[in-house]
């Protein structure tokens, strides 16, 4: 069956190439001198209050000049899509066209991009239509479009050939248009709050700001190994040292890790930092940001609720706040809190709950793994998890009352980490000690441990004000707000294994 479909497609492509050859011989292939003056959404909106009689008298619509892709052909009618959000029907009366125009229209196929000119009228079924008076074949599509009823249904092919997915599936176009508006809203939110947008290096000599395995490259002129950044954090905090009070960056990060429905090697992050703020201030800010953003998304999409994979996510209620320890107790139904007291009890708990762990891990690291492996999935409604162990938080400020934990939170929604924030560590000696501990882990084989960044320690020695910082995952947030099950659904061109067959 597949072979038959492939042979049919090859035949169709050959026929279309033959038509293109005819256009080339006539000097009509791929013209570049057509400028549309109207778009379908503009025309439909402008004619919404006009009946047939009023439309016929309206001088503004005596002639429109439009361009778009042919998505349907039925008898003398064709339908074009110009990307404005609505389509436009065109009526062809061959008796009103020249012989040259008629011959060119005979070369038309679904998927071709055309220019049309003509007046507007309503058909007997009251569909707004352009009565064609002039025609241009602007780009010949050599490959056929997907079936108009099925669309591009193959999920993997949609990711690999996003350009076809965008042509065939209006829902895909709408999702990425909404993503753009989400980014615009976030940028405006922070600018209104007095934050300055900045740009920091993507190529770094020392990758820092997160515990992740970097992509390595080489700078030929400097003869230096370099890395794609895993996070912009350490550069953004250098700016606080330099005197800026509030900064943010919407950035691409790169982590040389696995692929999954929640992970892509490059992804978009929002990071923001503010002097004289603490981590609880950013919990309040994040809650307000997401609540107002959810309302904006509902308005833009026409939805009444935020639904993700059948679950209603309520952003209107105050977000819960729960320590990591209490989250483990609550969601693992632990009655006796002594099960979390001491390293041996934690090891016993991990074994009984089938948690994978290294026998050499500390108490804090083991608690974190129990939480990450067994509790995260239950955090559906928005909740800030706090009181992270210091072992898994190399850049966070120690808690004043308990030096084994840090002033840090992570926001979880629908079982996914959405944001990570903390009061910043500005003690250069403490930071240097933690960098050394990370470096020792690297030497022991941990590819995700941080490097020792001597220049960052030097920056802290000039004095960084008390501050809070946060990173928020844009891709996961867009997944949540658009009810998308995979990160590939919200990335225009997600990374995939090469498909040599395609």
Secondary structure as UniProt FT lines:
FT   HELIX           2..25
FT   TURN            26..27
FT   TURN            29..30
FT   HELIX           40..46
FT   TURN            47..49
FT   HELIX           52..57
FT   HELIX           59..61
FT   STRAND          64..74
FT   TURN            75..76
FT   STRAND          77..81
FT   STRAND          87..91
FT   HELIX           94..96
FT   HELIX           99..105
FT   TURN            106..107
FT   TURN            110..111
FT   STRAND          113..122
FT   TURN            124..125
FT   STRAND          128..139
FT   TURN            148..150
FT   HELIX           155..160
FT   HELIX           162..168
FT   HELIX           170..192
FT   TURN            193..194
FT   STRAND          196..197
FT   STRAND          203..204
FT   STRAND          216..219
FT   TURN            220..223
FT   STRAND          224..228
FT   HELIX           233..242
FT   STRAND          246..254
FT   STRAND          266..275
FT   HELIX           279..301
FT   STRAND          306..308
FT   TURN            309..310
FT   STRAND          311..313
FT   STRAND          320..323
FT   HELIX           324..331
FT   TURN            332..333
FT   HELIX           337..340
FT   HELIX           343..352
FT   TURN            353..354
FT   TURN            359..360
FT   HELIX           363..374
FT   HELIX           376..378
FT   STRAND          383..389
FT   HELIX           390..392
FT   TURN            394..395
FT   TURN            403..404
FT   STRAND          405..413
FT   TURN            414..415
FT   STRAND          416..424
FT   HELIX           428..443
FT   TURN            444..445
FT   TURN            447..448
FT   HELIX           454..461
FT   STRAND          467..473
FT   HELIX           474..482
FT   HELIX           487..489
FT   TURN            492..493
FT   TURN            500..501
//
